[in-house]
Amino acid sequence: MMPWPYPEFPFTGDEPEPDSEDVRLAALVAQRLSIDWTTRRQRIAVTVQNRVVILSGTVADRQARQAAGDLAWDVPGVFDVCNALGLYPVRRGGH
């Protein structure tokens, strides 16, 4: 899993190249997630398709999940956000 998108990612030609606006939006969302103290140390992958941001991965708590979605929505040009982030399992016991 890539934690952040790489615009220079080589495409094999099997899939259509992403829209340049989608690449730009993914970079902006990833930048915001990497700066914010709530989300910067979380395992979040950002994908954008047709200006819809898809957040996947795992985060520590509901606050981080909510913050990631809010940060994505705040990027101008984002049409919708699919917040598919999961929470790390709660560890029980002392080990």
C-alpha positions as CSV (number, residue, x, y, z in Angstrom):
1,M,0.0,0.0,0.0
2,M,1.3,3.4,-0.9
3,P,0.7,5.9,1.8
4,W,0.7,8.9,-0.6
5,P,0.2,9.1,-4.4
6,Y,3.1,9.5,-6.7
7,P,2.2,11.6,-9.8
8,E,5.2,10.2,-11.7
9,F,3.9,6.6,-11.1
10,P,4.6,4.7,-14.4
11,F,1.4,3.5,-16.1
12,T,1.5,0.1,-18.0
13,G,-0.9,1.2,-20.7
14,D,-3.5,-1.3,-19.6
15,E,-5.5,1.3,-17.7
16,P,-6.3,4.8,-18.8
17,E,-4.0,7.6,-17.6
18,P,-5.6,9.5,-14.8
19,D,-7.0,12.9,-15.5
20,S,-4.4,15.6,-14.6
21,E,-7.0,17.2,-12.4
22,D,-7.4,14.0,-10.4
23,V,-3.6,13.8,-10.0
24,R,-3.5,17.4,-8.8
25,L,-6.3,16.8,-6.3
26,A,-4.7,13.6,-5.0
27,A,-1.4,15.5,-4.4
28,L,-3.3,18.4,-2.6
29,V,-5.2,16.0,-0.4
30,A,-2.1,14.0,0.4
31,Q,-0.2,17.2,1.3
32,R,-3.0,18.3,3.7
33,L,-3.0,14.9,5.3
34,S,0.7,15.0,5.8
35,I,0.7,18.4,7.4
36,D,-2.2,18.0,9.8
37,W,-1.1,16.8,13.2
38,T,-4.2,14.4,13.5
39,T,-3.5,12.6,10.2
40,R,0.2,12.9,9.4
41,R,1.3,9.7,11.2
42,Q,-1.7,7.6,10.0
43,R,-1.6,4.9,7.2
44,I,-3.8,6.6,4.6
45,A,-3.8,6.0,0.9
46,V,-5.3,8.7,-1.3
47,T,-6.9,7.8,-4.7
48,V,-8.9,10.2,-6.9
49,Q,-11.2,9.2,-9.7
50,N,-13.3,11.7,-11.6
51,R,-12.7,14.2,-8.8
52,V,-14.0,11.8,-6.1
53,V,-11.4,11.3,-3.3
54,I,-11.1,7.8,-2.0
55,L,-9.4,7.4,1.4
56,S,-8.3,3.9,2.4
57,G,-6.1,2.4,5.0
58,T,-6.2,2.4,8.8
59,V,-6.1,5.2,11.4
60,A,-5.8,5.2,15.2
61,D,-9.2,6.6,16.1
62,R,-12.5,8.1,15.0
63,Q,-11.1,11.6,15.4
64,A,-8.3,10.9,12.8
65,R,-10.9,9.3,10.4
66,Q,-13.2,12.3,10.7
67,A,-10.3,14.8,10.3
68,A,-9.0,13.0,7.1
69,G,-12.5,13.2,5.5
70,D,-12.9,16.9,6.5
71,L,-9.4,17.7,5.1
72,A,-10.2,16.0,1.8
73,W,-13.5,17.9,1.5
74,D,-11.7,21.2,2.1
75,V,-9.7,20.9,-1.1
76,P,-11.2,23.1,-3.8
77,G,-12.3,21.0,-6.8
78,V,-13.2,17.8,-4.8
79,F,-16.6,16.6,-6.0
80,D,-17.1,13.9,-3.3
81,V,-15.2,12.0,-0.6
82,C,-15.4,8.2,0.0
83,N,-14.0,7.7,3.5
84,A,-13.2,4.0,3.6
85,L,-10.7,4.3,6.4
86,G,-10.7,1.6,9.1
87,L,-9.7,1.8,12.7
88,Y,-6.8,-0.1,14.2
89,P,-8.1,-3.0,16.3
90,V,-8.3,-2.2,20.0
91,R,-5.7,-4.3,21.9
92,R,-7.0,-5.8,25.1
93,G,-4.8,-7.0,27.9
94,G,-1.3,-5.9,28.8
95,H,0.5,-7.7,26.0
